[in-house]
Amino acid sequence: MTVHNLYIFDRNGSCLFYNEWNRKKQAGISKEQEFKLMYGMLFSIRSFASKMSPQDMKDGFLSFQTSKYRLHYYETASGLMFVMNTDLSVSNARDTLQHIYSNLYVELIVKNPLCPSSQTLDSELFSSRLDSFIRSLPYYSPRAA
């Protein structure tokens, strides 16, 4: 079991934060292109899921999986998008993403008057606390294949 990476996007599609833990294969494109592709895919999947759902989707799009990984998605009321890629053994990371938003992002970024609201999150405290939190997860494994 493992966590591969985490993206945080704003409502306009800008990647505010990105980190990798156990990502074995790189995309072969620049990080900026990867961020645009990820946001475009999320935008399309959210739209598709809401239009094709036979019922009202209270929580919206939550995750999808391929044969190699599972993408977990959490969107806040303000439009921030938290995206985590894990291996297939992690069935639901919604609580994890909510914790990252509520207990790390809000507490260390939003409530911090010294943290400027810029295009990227440059908070060393946020990065280190996030890294500690991810490494403490029961499904994090540093030696995952």
Helices and strands as residue ranges (DSSP letters): E 3-9, E 15-20, H 31-52, E 63-65, E 70-75, E 81-86, H 94-99, I 100-110, H 124-136
